[in-house]
Amino acid sequence: MIWDIARILSGYLLGSISGSLLLGRLRGVDIRQQGSGNAGGTNAFRTQGFWFAFSVALVDIGKSALAAWLGGYGIADRGHALHIALLTGAAAAVGHVWPLYFGFRGGKGVGAVVGVLLVLWPAAVAFMVGVVLLVLTTTGFVGLGSMLAGVALIPVAALFAPEPHRLTWVVAAVAIAAFIIFTHRSNLRRLRAGTENRFEGARVLTKLWVKLRAKPAV
């Protein structure tokens, strides 16, 4: 039990290493003072560009992947190993959103969730990325895509999660969806108010559909 708690605590400490804030210090910027004020990858992209955001994503995904791996490492009981790995990964996601080293003001945790899933259930990442890309290319809203990907993970877990731990994954999927929606609550408020930031250039499917509909029939 003590070692399990130590693993989970280490997950939080790893998660508190915020990629955008750590790399931002090297650049002499705090992205919490720019753009949306969030320390996540989307705001990093908007305010600092692609390569900075890419580096941030590598750090944030990597730290939570490491946390999940360490959480289950060396535990012989596979069921128990999965539970501790999920809890350690969850602690890393919490650390990402409320980082100990940066005044408890971090990102929104999607990259951290992806890192955990890459280690424990990689197929789920492909599905979530697909949902995000579909929503992004039709609406231009990254936050909406993240929330819908989290929610859609629930039926995917119920139908396709590996046995004999499907119930564990369903519970985890519900927790992931609730976590992502909670951390994106400001996005929900802006969506309702019609003030949410949109990547207009990403709406390639919508623009293609409009062009096809406008094309005269032969």
C-alpha positions, 0 to 999 in steps of 0.5 A: 500500500505504501509503495502504491501511494508513493507511485501515485504521488510520483505521478503528481510530481511528474505531472507538475512539470508543465511543458509550456511553462518550463519551456516558456521560462527558457524563452522568457515568456509565461503563456499564462499572460498571453492569449487565453491565459491557459498553459496548454498546447493550444494556447502555446500554438496560438501565442508561440507557434508550431514548434514551441507547441510541438515541444510542449506536447512532447513534454506533456505527453511524455511525462504522463506516459512515464508516470503510467509506466512507472505506476504499473512497473514491477507489479505482478498482478496485472489487474492491480498493475492496471489500477495503479498505473491508471491512478498514477496517470490520473495523478499526472493529469491532475499535476498538469492542471494544478502543477505544484511547481507553477502556482497550481495554474497549468493546462487542461490535461488532454495531453496528459491523458493522451500520454497515459493512454499511449502506454495503457491502451494505445488504440484509444488514442487513435480513436480520440485523435480521429474525433478531435480531427473530425470536429476540428475540420468541421467546426474549428473548435479544439476544445469542443473536439477534446470534450467530444473525444472524451465523451465518445471514449465511454461507449468505445470502452464499453464495446472494445476495451480489452478484457478482462478489464473492460469494466475498469476501462469504462470507469476510467473513460467516465472519469476521463470524460468528466475530467476533460469537460471540467477542465474545459468549462470555460470553453463551454461558457464561451461556446454558449456565448458565441465567443469561443476561439475558432481555428477558421483555417482548420475547417477544411471539411466544412469548406469542401462541403460548401464548395461541393454544394455550390458546384453546379450540376452537370 
